[in-house]
Amino acid sequence: MKVKVQKLDGKASGDIELNDAVFGVEPRADILHRVVTWQLENRRGTARPTRERSDVARTGKKFGRQKGGGTARHGDRAAPIFIGGGKAHGARKRDFDVSLNKKVRALGLKMALSSKAKDGLVVVDSLDLKDAKTKAVAEAFGKNGWNGKVLVIDGEAVNEGFKKAAGNLKGVNVLPAVGANVYDILKHDTLVLTKDAVEKLEARFNG
């Protein structure tokens, strides 16, 4: 698949051949759903478990007479009504560590990239800016018609000047190639890849 390459200012910068095995896969909703669900489940934080009645170390000896003491007929000190006792109906640890096969995860990423290759993929030669300012990046985005949410993926490391300049723009996120993931790609309207990012992503699957 041949795609045109442009510069950040919108000027043409040649063509690039995209690997059909990465950018030409027919997307499947069930695979994408499984990968996105896996990602979101693993992002969830677990509640800190509380110690319930059976978890605290308190005496089980009856501390008063059954009758005649003028108090309730208490027994176990681990009861929730005592200081130091166990929590009644406390938060319990829940495991959200969902597993998913590597092959399915890889296929999901290929499908996400392929869905953007059909509509919403832009390839730029680099993220170098003469003037690494937020205003300059905003003007470049407006000139290119990149509206809504934009995900920019660079190569081995993100261009620091561009990252800082784009940091104040709403709906714009910048990632290195190693951080490319299905959820972020699908969540954004436009996917912008540098030539280095394309090379790294293709090598990621071919390696």
Backbone bond lengths (Angstrom), bond angles and torsions (degrees), N, CA, C in turn:
res aa  C-N    CA-C-N  psi(-1)  N-CA   C-N-CA  omega(-1)  CA-C   N-CA-C  phi
1 M - - - 1.462 - - 1.533 109.11 -
2 K 1.336 115.39 122.19 1.462 120.19 -178.59 1.526 109.38 -97.63
3 V 1.342 114.94 130.85 1.468 121.21 -178.77 1.520 108.73 -128.67
4 K 1.311 116.13 143.61 1.458 120.25 178.29 1.522 110.87 -75.99
5 V 1.321 114.64 141.16 1.463 121.48 177.56 1.524 107.76 -105.29
6 Q 1.328 115.32 139.17 1.459 119.46 179.09 1.521 109.93 -131.74
7 K 1.319 113.79 167.14 1.465 119.51 174.53 1.524 108.32 -92.74
8 L 1.328 116.00 169.68 1.463 119.45 -179.02 1.524 112.43 -61.69
9 D 1.325 116.27 -27.71 1.468 119.14 179.73 1.529 112.46 -82.22
10 G 1.347 117.36 0.97 1.455 120.84 176.74 1.516 114.94 98.05
11 K 1.325 117.94 -9.51 1.460 120.64 -178.62 1.531 110.34 -74.47
12 A 1.339 114.87 146.25 1.463 120.64 -179.01 1.522 110.77 -67.79
13 S 1.343 115.80 146.94 1.461 120.28 -178.86 1.526 110.70 -141.59
14 G 1.328 116.09 38.99 1.460 120.13 176.44 1.524 113.23 93.70
15 D 1.327 115.60 -162.05 1.464 123.05 -179.04 1.527 109.74 -127.06
16 I 1.324 114.42 162.71 1.461 120.95 174.73 1.519 108.63 -140.25
17 E 1.332 115.29 141.53 1.458 120.91 179.59 1.527 108.78 -94.95
18 L 1.333 116.67 116.30 1.460 121.45 178.94 1.520 110.05 -90.25
19 N 1.314 115.81 139.69 1.458 121.88 -179.90 1.532 109.80 -70.66
20 D 1.325 115.97 121.42 1.469 120.41 -178.67 1.525 112.23 -64.53
21 A 1.331 117.14 -24.42 1.462 120.54 179.33 1.530 111.53 -70.61
22 V 1.345 116.67 -17.09 1.468 121.72 179.89 1.523 111.20 -110.77
23 F 1.330 116.28 -42.31 1.460 120.75 -174.25 1.529 113.26 -107.93
24 G 1.321 117.27 3.42 1.463 119.60 -177.72 1.517 113.25 -122.82
25 V 1.328 116.95 25.19 1.468 121.26 -179.72 1.529 109.21 -86.71
26 E 1.324 116.16 138.11 1.461 120.28 179.14 1.532 108.97 -73.34
27 P 1.345 118.95 119.20 1.472 121.21 -177.63 1.526 112.27 -66.48
28 R 1.326 114.90 144.43 1.462 122.06 175.16 1.520 108.72 -124.19
29 A 1.319 116.26 127.38 1.464 120.98 -175.32 1.525 111.80 -62.65
30 D 1.350 116.99 -35.39 1.465 118.91 -176.97 1.525 111.91 -68.43
31 I 1.337 117.10 -38.67 1.464 120.69 178.65 1.527 110.40 -67.70
32 L 1.326 116.63 -46.20 1.468 120.63 179.62 1.526 110.79 -61.46
33 H 1.340 116.01 -39.52 1.466 119.88 179.29 1.523 110.91 -64.27
34 R 1.312 117.48 -41.28 1.465 121.02 -179.95 1.528 111.43 -63.54
35 V 1.325 116.21 -42.79 1.468 119.89 -178.17 1.533 110.86 -69.53
36 V 1.321 117.27 -43.05 1.469 120.46 179.29 1.526 110.06 -63.57
37 T 1.322 117.22 -42.85 1.466 121.06 178.00 1.521 110.67 -61.31
38 W 1.322 116.78 -42.42 1.467 121.76 178.00 1.525 111.04 -61.02
39 Q 1.336 116.58 -43.94 1.457 120.18 179.17 1.528 111.98 -62.44
40 L 1.327 115.98 -48.39 1.467 119.90 -176.37 1.527 111.66 -68.20
41 E 1.328 117.29 -35.33 1.466 119.74 178.28 1.521 110.51 -64.64
42 N 1.330 116.59 -40.84 1.458 119.99 -178.51 1.526 112.48 -74.40
43 R 1.317 118.03 -15.19 1.468 120.79 175.81 1.526 111.91 -81.07
44 R 1.322 116.18 -18.05 1.459 119.58 -175.85 1.519 111.14 -68.07
45 G 1.321 115.86 137.82 1.454 120.96 176.10 1.514 109.73 -92.25
46 T 1.319 116.04 142.34 1.452 119.52 179.68 1.520 110.23 -86.63
47 A 1.331 116.36 144.25 1.460 121.21 177.06 1.530 108.89 -69.92
48 R 1.319 115.80 143.64 1.467 119.83 177.80 1.522 107.88 -69.52
49 P 1.332 117.44 120.75 1.468 118.73 -176.21 1.528 112.03 -68.98
50 T 1.303 116.70 142.23 1.460 121.30 176.24 1.526 109.64 -96.40
51 R 1.313 115.20 157.72 1.461 119.59 179.10 1.521 109.21 -87.19
52 E 1.302 115.10 123.43 1.453 119.87 179.48 1.535 109.81 -94.04
53 R 1.291 115.05 -173.72 1.464 120.69 -171.65 1.534 113.04 -56.56
54 S 1.304 115.89 -37.21 1.468 119.56 -178.22 1.523 112.82 -81.13
55 D 1.350 117.44 -7.37 1.464 121.04 -175.43 1.530 113.49 -99.05
56 V 1.311 118.28 -16.42 1.470 120.37 -177.02 1.524 109.92 -92.13
57 A 1.339 115.46 150.36 1.472 120.81 -179.83 1.532 108.93 -97.89
58 R 1.305 116.95 87.72 1.464 122.41 176.55 1.523 108.85 -126.59
59 T 1.292 116.10 159.52 1.458 119.47 -178.64 1.526 110.89 -70.41
60 G 1.310 114.76 146.74 1.457 120.16 176.17 1.529 111.49 -101.70
61 K 1.336 114.33 4.49 1.473 118.71 -177.77 1.531 110.15 -72.89
62 K 1.292 116.14 137.72 1.473 120.85 176.70 1.524 108.01 -67.99
63 F 1.338 117.25 125.79 1.473 119.25 -170.21 1.527 113.36 -98.76
64 G 1.317 118.01 1.38 1.462 119.21 177.32 1.518 110.50 -149.57
65 R 1.301 114.38 173.12 1.468 118.15 178.56 1.531 110.00 -71.01
66 Q 1.321 114.18 153.19 1.462 119.35 178.09 1.530 110.20 -65.84
67 K 1.333 115.85 -39.85 1.473 119.73 -177.91 1.526 109.56 -133.29
68 G 1.309 115.89 151.92 1.455 120.95 173.24 1.510 115.10 89.96
69 G 1.333 118.27 -4.68 1.467 119.72 -178.24 1.519 113.51 -84.96
70 G 1.310 115.91 -15.45 1.457 119.53 -178.92 1.515 113.57 80.85
71 T 1.305 117.27 7.34 1.469 121.23 179.09 1.520 108.74 -126.17
72 A 1.325 114.27 175.27 1.462 118.88 178.34 1.521 110.31 -66.29
73 R 1.323 116.39 160.45 1.467 121.23 -175.62 1.528 109.94 -88.03
74 H 1.347 114.78 71.10 1.461 119.08 -176.23 1.513 111.98 -81.67
75 G 1.335 114.40 154.76 1.457 120.42 175.54 1.515 109.95 -126.34
76 D 1.321 116.19 -94.32 1.464 122.97 -175.04 1.530 111.81 -62.69
77 R 1.331 116.31 128.31 1.474 121.39 178.59 1.536 111.73 -74.84
78 A 1.311 117.77 -9.74 1.462 120.53 179.27 1.525 111.90 -80.77
79 A 1.331 116.47 1.69 1.463 119.86 -179.60 1.530 110.39 -62.12
80 P 1.320 118.94 146.70 1.471 122.42 -175.95 1.526 114.46 -60.47
81 I 1.328 119.14 -20.03 1.466 119.65 -175.78 1.527 112.47 -81.21
82 F 1.325 118.13 -8.91 1.460 121.10 -179.27 1.525 110.76 -97.75
83 I 1.341 116.13 149.15 1.461 121.13 172.32 1.524 108.21 -63.51
84 G 1.306 116.40 129.62 1.455 120.90 -177.42 1.506 113.59 87.33
85 G 1.331 116.67 -2.33 1.456 120.10 178.98 1.523 111.41 -79.85
86 G 1.308 115.89 174.63 1.458 120.20 -179.26 1.518 112.26 -73.95
87 K 1.309 115.18 155.52 1.456 121.19 178.75 1.531 109.48 -78.36
88 A 1.315 115.82 136.25 1.466 119.57 177.46 1.523 109.59 -86.03
89 H 1.315 117.10 124.40 1.480 122.99 178.06 1.528 111.12 55.65
90 G 1.329 116.86 45.59 1.462 121.21 -178.16 1.514 113.22 -75.85
91 A 1.338 114.73 173.10 1.467 120.20 178.82 1.519 109.62 -67.53
92 R 1.308 116.08 137.44 1.453 120.96 179.40 1.527 110.22 -113.83
93 K 1.308 115.11 150.23 1.456 119.73 -178.99 1.521 110.24 -69.46
94 R 1.331 115.22 130.48 1.460 120.18 178.04 1.519 108.57 -119.66
95 D 1.297 115.75 137.34 1.454 121.41 -176.16 1.523 110.17 -96.89
96 F 1.362 115.92 117.42 1.460 120.97 179.18 1.531 111.13 -109.89
97 D 1.321 116.68 16.30 1.461 120.78 -177.73 1.525 109.31 -80.21
98 V 1.326 115.08 81.26 1.473 121.06 -178.04 1.522 109.16 -82.99
99 S 1.304 116.75 138.93 1.466 120.55 179.78 1.531 109.97 -100.48
100 L 1.311 114.43 149.77 1.464 120.93 176.60 1.518 107.79 -149.38
101 N 1.320 116.43 135.82 1.464 120.87 -177.38 1.527 111.69 -58.98
102 K 1.327 115.49 144.13 1.469 120.58 179.96 1.532 111.63 -60.54
103 K 1.322 115.66 -35.79 1.468 119.39 -178.68 1.529 110.74 -65.46
104 V 1.325 116.29 -37.49 1.468 120.07 178.96 1.518 109.82 -69.89
105 R 1.338 117.12 -39.92 1.462 120.62 178.66 1.528 111.02 -63.29
106 A 1.339 115.47 -43.49 1.464 120.09 179.29 1.523 110.75 -64.24
107 L 1.331 116.10 -42.35 1.463 120.50 179.29 1.526 110.60 -63.96
108 G 1.327 116.62 -39.18 1.465 120.50 178.43 1.517 111.54 -61.37
109 L 1.341 116.94 -42.18 1.470 120.22 179.67 1.522 111.19 -66.55
110 K 1.333 116.37 -39.74 1.471 119.62 176.68 1.527 110.68 -61.39
111 M 1.335 116.19 -41.78 1.466 120.36 -179.46 1.519 111.70 -67.23
112 A 1.330 116.79 -37.14 1.466 120.27 178.30 1.527 110.25 -65.59
113 L 1.333 116.57 -43.69 1.473 120.51 177.50 1.522 110.57 -64.76
114 S 1.327 116.53 -38.69 1.469 120.34 -179.17 1.522 111.42 -67.63
115 S 1.345 116.56 -36.92 1.462 119.47 179.23 1.520 111.04 -65.15
116 K 1.343 116.36 -34.85 1.465 119.67 177.07 1.524 111.30 -76.31
117 A 1.348 116.07 -29.98 1.468 119.21 178.34 1.524 110.76 -64.02
118 K 1.350 116.39 -30.26 1.465 120.24 176.94 1.518 111.48 -71.97
119 D 1.336 115.55 -37.14 1.469 119.75 -177.64 1.527 109.22 -159.85
120 G 1.329 116.03 112.79 1.454 119.24 175.16 1.516 115.05 112.13
121 L 1.357 117.15 11.11 1.466 120.20 178.80 1.526 110.31 -104.53
122 V 1.332 114.93 133.11 1.468 121.27 176.52 1.526 107.47 -129.37
123 V 1.324 117.36 134.90 1.456 121.78 176.81 1.526 109.06 -113.19
124 V 1.327 116.84 125.74 1.466 121.82 178.05 1.519 108.72 -115.55
125 D 1.326 115.85 155.74 1.463 118.38 -177.57 1.525 112.04 -71.23
126 S 1.345 117.36 -37.92 1.465 121.14 177.90 1.522 108.86 -165.11
127 L 1.328 115.87 174.01 1.469 121.42 179.12 1.521 111.53 -107.21
128 D 1.331 116.05 19.14 1.463 119.81 -179.66 1.525 110.33 -69.77
129 L 1.328 115.22 134.86 1.459 121.67 179.55 1.519 109.65 -124.95
130 K 1.340 115.44 138.70 1.465 118.48 174.28 1.522 109.72 -66.92
131 D 1.322 115.36 -41.69 1.457 121.57 -178.94 1.528 107.73 -122.50
132 A 1.340 116.03 98.59 1.469 120.81 -175.88 1.521 110.31 -78.27
133 K 1.326 115.04 69.66 1.462 121.12 179.81 1.526 109.48 -122.03
134 T 1.323 115.73 152.93 1.462 120.52 -179.65 1.530 110.95 -60.17
135 K 1.332 115.96 -39.50 1.462 120.34 -179.30 1.530 111.16 -61.43
136 A 1.336 116.40 -41.03 1.464 120.63 -179.45 1.529 110.99 -65.71
137 V 1.342 116.96 -40.63 1.464 120.50 179.11 1.522 110.33 -67.32
138 A 1.332 116.91 -41.21 1.462 121.02 179.72 1.533 110.45 -62.53
139 E 1.314 116.32 -40.59 1.468 120.38 178.73 1.531 110.82 -65.31
140 A 1.350 116.21 -39.89 1.471 120.20 179.32 1.522 110.52 -65.03
141 F 1.329 116.16 -41.02 1.462 120.11 179.09 1.526 110.70 -64.38
142 G 1.328 115.93 -42.99 1.460 120.01 179.65 1.516 112.17 -65.01
143 K 1.317 115.80 -39.10 1.467 121.03 -179.60 1.522 110.84 -65.64
144 N 1.341 116.36 -36.63 1.458 120.91 -179.18 1.523 112.88 -84.98
145 G 1.328 116.79 -7.83 1.455 120.56 179.82 1.515 113.92 75.81
146 W 1.329 116.13 26.50 1.469 120.08 178.26 1.516 108.62 -86.25
147 N 1.305 115.55 90.58 1.466 120.89 -178.11 1.528 110.33 -103.39
148 G 1.301 115.54 169.51 1.465 120.14 179.16 1.516 111.26 71.96
149 K 1.326 115.72 -146.27 1.458 120.74 -179.07 1.526 110.11 -87.07
150 V 1.321 115.58 129.53 1.462 121.16 -176.79 1.532 109.11 -124.04
151 L 1.329 116.45 127.72 1.463 121.83 175.52 1.522 107.93 -109.32
152 V 1.334 115.38 122.95 1.467 121.33 179.69 1.524 108.03 -110.33
153 I 1.333 116.74 124.00 1.462 121.53 -179.92 1.526 108.96 -117.03
154 D 1.342 115.03 124.83 1.461 121.60 -179.80 1.521 109.23 -102.41
155 G 1.311 117.48 -170.52 1.457 122.55 -175.90 1.514 113.80 -82.49
156 E 1.334 116.17 -127.51 1.469 121.53 -177.32 1.518 111.72 -58.83
157 A 1.331 115.71 -44.18 1.468 121.44 177.92 1.523 108.73 -136.63
158 V 1.310 115.77 151.21 1.470 120.38 -177.78 1.524 109.96 -77.58
159 N 1.322 116.09 139.96 1.465 121.20 174.66 1.528 108.90 -61.04
160 E 1.330 116.83 114.41 1.463 121.37 -172.55 1.523 112.48 -63.06
161 G 1.341 116.61 -40.54 1.461 119.85 179.85 1.514 111.71 -61.47
162 F 1.335 116.22 -45.09 1.470 120.55 178.85 1.519 110.72 -66.29
163 K 1.328 116.90 -41.16 1.464 121.01 -178.45 1.531 111.19 -60.78
164 K 1.326 116.71 -44.14 1.464 120.20 179.18 1.522 111.19 -67.67
165 A 1.330 115.66 -40.28 1.469 119.71 -178.54 1.524 111.30 -67.84
166 A 1.340 117.39 -34.09 1.463 120.81 -178.05 1.525 112.26 -88.31
167 G 1.327 116.25 -6.33 1.460 120.11 -175.35 1.511 114.32 -63.15
168 N 1.342 117.41 -27.00 1.468 120.92 -178.07 1.521 113.53 -94.71
169 L 1.326 116.84 0.31 1.462 119.81 -179.21 1.524 110.23 -87.17
170 K 1.294 116.61 127.90 1.461 121.51 -178.46 1.527 110.55 -69.24
171 G 1.329 115.84 132.85 1.458 121.05 176.47 1.505 114.99 81.08
172 V 1.351 117.87 5.62 1.466 121.47 179.96 1.521 109.09 -108.88
173 N 1.308 116.70 126.12 1.462 121.99 178.45 1.517 109.76 -127.39
174 V 1.331 115.13 143.92 1.465 121.12 -177.45 1.524 108.90 -124.16
175 L 1.338 116.59 131.38 1.467 121.76 -178.62 1.530 110.16 -134.75
176 P 1.345 117.09 152.48 1.466 118.78 168.35 1.527 108.88 -77.41
177 A 1.320 117.24 166.80 1.469 121.14 -176.68 1.521 111.81 -60.99
178 V 1.332 116.45 -33.38 1.459 119.75 -178.63 1.530 111.78 -68.03
179 G 1.341 116.90 -20.86 1.458 120.81 -179.37 1.518 114.40 -92.34
180 A 1.328 117.14 2.34 1.469 120.27 179.88 1.524 110.07 -61.25
181 N 1.320 117.07 130.28 1.461 120.86 -178.91 1.525 110.14 -145.95
182 V 1.315 114.93 159.73 1.468 121.78 -172.95 1.528 111.49 -63.43
183 Y 1.318 117.29 -46.22 1.469 120.87 -174.80 1.522 111.47 -60.46
184 D 1.331 117.46 -48.86 1.463 120.74 -178.15 1.527 111.62 -66.70
185 I 1.326 116.96 -37.32 1.468 119.92 -179.46 1.531 110.49 -64.93
186 L 1.330 116.44 -45.39 1.467 120.03 -178.54 1.525 112.73 -72.06
187 K 1.326 116.63 -27.49 1.459 120.94 -176.35 1.527 112.23 -72.91
188 H 1.328 116.68 -23.46 1.471 120.53 -176.70 1.528 111.01 -97.46
189 D 1.321 114.46 150.43 1.468 120.35 -179.35 1.523 111.98 -75.46
190 T 1.333 116.20 -38.30 1.463 121.31 -176.39 1.523 109.66 -125.92
191 L 1.323 115.88 134.81 1.463 121.83 176.43 1.523 108.32 -111.48
192 V 1.326 115.76 121.28 1.460 121.80 179.44 1.529 108.32 -111.18
193 L 1.318 116.29 118.68 1.460 121.66 178.35 1.518 110.26 -112.96
194 T 1.315 116.74 139.10 1.465 119.54 170.69 1.526 108.01 -83.47
195 K 1.320 116.56 166.27 1.468 119.88 178.17 1.531 110.31 -62.72
196 D 1.333 116.35 -35.07 1.462 120.48 176.72 1.522 110.61 -64.29
197 A 1.331 116.38 -38.98 1.463 120.65 179.81 1.524 110.64 -64.34
198 V 1.326 116.85 -42.63 1.476 120.76 177.97 1.523 110.09 -59.86
199 E 1.327 115.77 -44.18 1.470 120.73 -179.85 1.532 110.97 -62.65
200 K 1.341 116.21 -43.65 1.469 120.28 -178.89 1.528 111.62 -67.80
201 L 1.315 117.20 -40.56 1.458 120.80 -179.12 1.518 111.18 -66.90
202 E 1.327 117.00 -41.71 1.469 119.96 178.49 1.527 110.78 -66.73
203 A 1.340 115.86 -38.91 1.469 119.88 178.91 1.536 110.49 -68.29
204 R 1.300 116.70 -29.45 1.468 122.03 179.77 1.530 111.41 -61.51
205 F 1.319 116.69 -36.20 1.465 120.63 -179.52 1.533 111.47 -90.65
206 N 1.313 116.54 -34.86 1.463 119.60 -178.54 1.520 111.93 -76.97
207 G 1.369 115.64 -21.41 1.457 118.58 -178.60 1.498 112.53 -79.73
